[in-house]
Amino acid sequence: MSYLNFKSQYNRFPVIPISSAQSIIKGSTDIAKHLYRESGVIVFETYPGIDLFNFRKQIIEKLNPEEIINIEHYAKPESEIDLMLEKNITSDRVFGLYAHHTIRDFYNQYTLEELSDMISKKKGLTVIYGTGASLIKGNVLVHVSLSRWEIQLRFRRGASTMFKHNPDEDILRKYKRGYFVDWRVADRIKHEIYPKLDYIIDDNDQHLPKMISIELYEQGLDTLIQRPFRMVPYFDPGVWGGQWMKEVCHLDPKEKSYAWSFDGVPEENSIRMGFEDEFFEIPAQDVVDFRTRALLGDRVHGRFGRQFPIRFDFLDTMEGGNLSLQVHPLTEYITEQFGMTYTQDESYYILDTKADGVVYLGFKEDLDVNQFKKDLLDASKGQLDFPADRHVNVIQAKKHDHFLIPAGTIHCSGKNTMVLEISACVYIFTFKLWDWGRLGLDGKPRPVHLEHGLKNLQYDRRTSFVQKELVNAITKISETEEVTGLHEREFLETRRFSFKDVVDISTKGSVNMANLVSGQKATIESVDGSFEPYEIHYVETFIVPEKIKNYRVRCHDDACILMVAHVR
């Protein structure tokens, strides 16, 4: 079936143009030619997930060095590292604890000193590569970069996590180790070496690596924080997946379904910076890390540091199934149990729905808490199908409804709804309570976390509270502007702008994330001429750095609706 009465112009691969006299060095041969030298030390600090065997063959051996050293061969034994990380990894399939380790914790300092002394005595060219290679001083320092999504795809193809040979391990466990340990450690390396870098290599396409100088990289970051920009979205299947995104976002029609998409998550998404007719792909988190204040604004930086606090993503159940019945942790719980500083408050903005589309939200007024718990526990043992409709409000959903979901509220999207999820950016802290008796796409039972979930459910959030405070809690500001949430317990505020011509918007001292939820096309314009007009299309998510302060959006349709989120 068709969900739109127009042809979608959604751009899956946006490129942000960067004006520069310099160009990308493309391909392993040209990279090797550019880096070649007769003597000295070249250091390749590689992000976890880089295929070191392939990288060595492609680039390092073309340098014809006298000595090639994989620094990871000098790391502590795997068993010792596993023991060190035991409390971070935990036995749970999904949840761990943020690691505060640095890369030095994975190596013996005496061993590194011996290695460094040995290298200093060599007369020809020495190349050191791997995660931690920058612990050895060199003449040229190169960072080999990779996006989070590409790392996850490589996990699925059999890549191992950092300092661990686990190619066949459960994908959820590999992702957990990456999320709680590998990426934290690797990002600390990036911050340490950033002032000393000479080049950066984009290894997202293993067949065509690309390299730019640190000066060109900096120029790209400077351009990004002075203009609106989009990130590269990605899409993934799931057991409850639907059909809407396949049409609207131009996905592979041969796939059975797609469940969700990240189109607004800097830690997960990437950015393609365009240099003439080529692009260079960087993790979007790089902009957060290295242009923090200009992007977030002083107030938001003061509260969140180098964490991007807003997340936009899609949940597609059109012609699919219900999401798992779930709850997100209270702030004190996520802090005490997982070491996080804020929790995943969220909301569902309904982009589309069928006549039977619903949202499960909050408990019914006559809830019997003991019976609810008993039914949930019995269902978890396979003794019955959990009667969700008996305990939880089932609310009819229609296009442009906005459901607010502060942490502690039982909820899920039902089948035949297309949701723009607007939430605090905390990623994986969802406690599933009931998953409708399904198996995951891997054929294994999907993880359910009753112990965590039951400790966070707020049983006083019942029908009257939900209807008054969580369903379309809209305040009209003007003919074009409404505040649609989020709940007073949540730090985000969302505003909906409905307009036919132009609307002027203030960033309100915060980075803005926005999505064109109605209208085929609009243009984001500078009010002072500081950036070129930027075209966006239906359901594309974009970021406006706080540095811009004010911007104008021009509608190129009969009418447009824009959803904008900021930190209040």
C-alpha positions, 0 to 999 in steps of 0.5 A, spaced: 500 500 500 502 507 499 502 511 505 503 518 502 500 522 496 506 525 494 513 522 492 518 522 498 524 526 497 527 523 503 535 523 503 538 517 506 545 519 504 546 527 506 552 530 504 554 537 508 558 541 503 565 543 506 569 549 502 576 548 501 582 548 497 585 541 500 582 535 497 581 528 500 586 523 499 583 517 496 584 509 496 590 505 500 595 506 494 595 514 494 594 514 502 601 510 502 604 514 497 602 521 501 605 518 508 611 514 505 618 516 509 624 513 509 625 513 516 622 515 523 615 512 526 608 512 523 603 511 528 596 508 526 591 509 532 585 505 530 578 505 533 576 498 535 572 495 530 578 496 524 580 490 521 587 490 523 589 484 518 586 488 512 588 495 514 595 492 514 595 489 507 592 495 504 596 501 507 601 499 512 605 494 507 605 499 502 609 503 506 615 498 506 617 499 513 623 496 516 618 494 522 611 493 523 608 492 530 601 491 532 601 494 539 595 489 541 600 483 541 603 487 547 596 488 551 595 484 557 592 477 557 585 476 555 583 473 561 587 478 565 583 484 561 576 480 562 577 480 570 579 487 570 572 488 566 568 483 570 564 488 574 563 493 567 561 487 563 556 483 568 553 477 566 546 480 563 546 480 556 544 487 555 546 491 561 553 493 564 556 499 567 560 504 564 567 503 564 572 509 567 578 505 564 583 508 560 587 505 554 593 504 559 590 500 563 590 494 558 597 494 557 603 493 562 607 500 563 614 496 563 613 492 557 611 499 553 617 502 556 621 496 553 618 497 546 619 504 546 626 503 547 627 498 542 623 502 537 628 508 538 634 505 536 631 503 529 634 507 523 629 505 518 621 506 518 617 503 523 610 503 523 605 501 529 598 500 529 592 498 533 588 500 539 593 503 544 598 505 538 599 512 540 602 510 547 608 509 543 611 516 541 612 517 533 613 522 528 606 522 524 600 520 528 594 518 524 587 516 527 583 511 523 576 512 524 569 508 524 562 510 525 558 506 531 553 503 526 559 500 521 562 497 528 555 494 529 555 491 522 562 488 523 560 485 529 554 481 525 559 479 520 564 476 526 568 482 528 570 481 535 570 486 541 576 490 543 582 485 546 577 480 546 577 474 541 569 473 541 567 473 533 561 468 534 559 471 541 551 473 542 551 480 538 547 483 544 553 481 548 558 484 543 554 491 543 554 491 550 561 490 551 562 496 545 557 500 549 560 500 556 567 499 555 570 499 548 567 506 545 568 509 552 576 507 552 577 509 545 573 516 545 578 517 551 584 516 546 581 520 541 581 526 546 588 525 548 591 525 541 586 530 538 591 536 539 597 531 536 594 528 530 596 529 523 591 525 519 585 522 520 583 516 516 575 514 514 575 506 514 567 505 514 568 503 506 574 497 507 575 497 500 576 505 499 579 508 505 580 516 505 584 520 509 584 528 510 589 532 514 587 534 521 587 542 518 581 539 513 578 535 519 578 542 523 575 546 517 569 541 516 568 541 524 568 549 524 563 549 518 558 544 521 557 548 527 555 554 523 550 551 519 544 546 520 546 539 518 543 532 517 546 526 519 546 519 516 540 515 518 540 507 518 535 502 519 534 496 522 529 490 522 526 487 528 520 482 530 515 488 530 517 491 524 513 495 519 512 497 512 512 505 512 519 506 512 520 502 506 516 506 502 517 513 505 525 512 506 526 508 500 529 502 503 530 495 500 523 493 498 525 486 498 526 486 505 520 483 510 520 489 514 524 495 518 522 496 525 526 502 527 531 508 525 536 512 528 536 519 524 538 523 530 543 520 535 550 523 534 553 517 538 550 512 533 550 516 527 555 519 522 556 525 518 558 525 511 563 532 509 563 533 502 569 536 499 568 537 491 565 530 488 567 526 494 565 525 501 569 524 508 565 520 513 566 521 521 562 519 527 557 525 528 559 524 536 566 528 533 562 534 533 559 533 540 566 532 542 570 537 539 566 543 538 562 542 544 560 549 546 558 552 539 554 546 538 550 545 545 550 552 548 554 554 554 548 552 558 547 545 555 554 544 556 554 545 563 549 540 564 551 535 560 558 535 558 560 532 552 553 528 551 548 530 546 542 530 550 536 529 545 534 523 541 530 523 535 528 516 532 523 512 528 519 506 530 515 503 525 509 498 526 505 499 520 502 492 518 507 490 524 506 488 531 506 491 538 513 493 541 515 490 547 511 492 553 516 496 557 518 502 562 525 506 563 528 507 569 527 513 574 533 517 575 535 515 581 535 508 579 539 509 573 544 513 577 545 508 582 545 501 578 548 503 572 552 510 573 548 514 568 547 521 570 540 522 567 535 517 564 531 516 558 525 520 559 521 520 552 515 521 548 511 518 542 509 523 536 505 520 531 507 521 524 502 516 521 497 511 523 491 506 521 484 506 524 486 501 529 493 504 531 494 504 539 499 506 544 499 503 551 500 508 556 499 508 564 495 503 568 488 503 568 484 506 574 482 500 577 489 497 577 490 491 582 497 491 583 498 485 586 494 481 580 498 485 575 505 483 578 502 476 578 500 476 571 506 478 569 510 473 573 506 468 570 507 470 563 514 470 564 514 463 566 510 461 560 504 460 564 499 465 560 499 470 555 500 477 559 493 480 559 495 487 557 489 490 556 486 488 563 491 492 566 494 498 561 490 503 558 490 502 550 489 509 547 487 510 540 492 514 536 491 519 530 496 522 526 500 528 530 498 526 537 503 527 542 504 522 548 509 524 553 512 518 557 516 520 563 521 515 566 517 510 570 511 510 566 509 503 563 508 504 555 509 501 548 507 503 541 501 498 538 501 495 531 499 500 526 503 506 528 508 510 525 512 513 531 517 519 531 520 518 538 523 524 541 527 522 548 533 524 552 539 520 549 540 514 553 540 509 548 539 502 551 536 503 558 529 499 556 526 494 561 522 490 557 516 487 561 512 483 556 514 481 549 508 478 547 511 471 547 516 472 541 523 470 539 528 475 536 530 475 529 536 471 532 531 465 534 532 466 541 528 469 547 528 477 547 531 479 554 526 481 559 528 485 565 522 484 570 527 485 576 529 492 574 522 493 571 518 492 577 522 496 581 521 502 577 514 502 575 510 508 578 503 505 579 500 512 581 500 513 573 493 511 572 488 513 566 486 520 569 493 522 570 495 519 563 489 523 560 490 530 563 498 530 563 501 525 558 496 525 552 496 532 547 498 536 553 498 542 548 499 549 550 498 554 544 503 560 544 501 563 537 497 562 531 504 558 529 507 555 535 505 550 540 508 547 546 507 540 546 511 537 551 515 534 554 512 532 561 514 537 567 519 531 569 523 531 563 528 536 561 526 537 554 521 541 551 518 540 544 515 545 540 510 544 534 510 550 528 505 550 523 506 555 518 504 556 510 510 561 509 515 562 513 517 561 521 522 564 525 525 560 531 530 561 537 534 556 539 533 558 546 540 557 548 540 550 546 542 546 541 535 544 537 533 538 533 527 538 529 523 534 524 519 536 518 513 532 520 508 535 515 510 538 508 514 535 502 519 540 503 522 546 507 528 551 507 532 553 513 535 560 512 539 564 516 536 571 519 543 574 518 546 571 512 551 567 516 550 560 512 547 558 505 539 556 505 539 548 507 533 544 504 530 539 508 524 534 506 518 530 509 520 526 516 528 528 515 531 530 522 536 535 522 540 539 528 541 547 529 547 548 533 546 553 539 551 558 536 546 560 530 541 563 535 536 564 530 533 561 524 528 561 519 524 556 516 520 557 509 515 552 507 515 549 500 508 546 500 501 548 502 502 547 509 508 545 513 509 542 520 515 542 524 517 539 531 523 542 534 526 539 541 531 543 545 533 543 553 529 547 557 
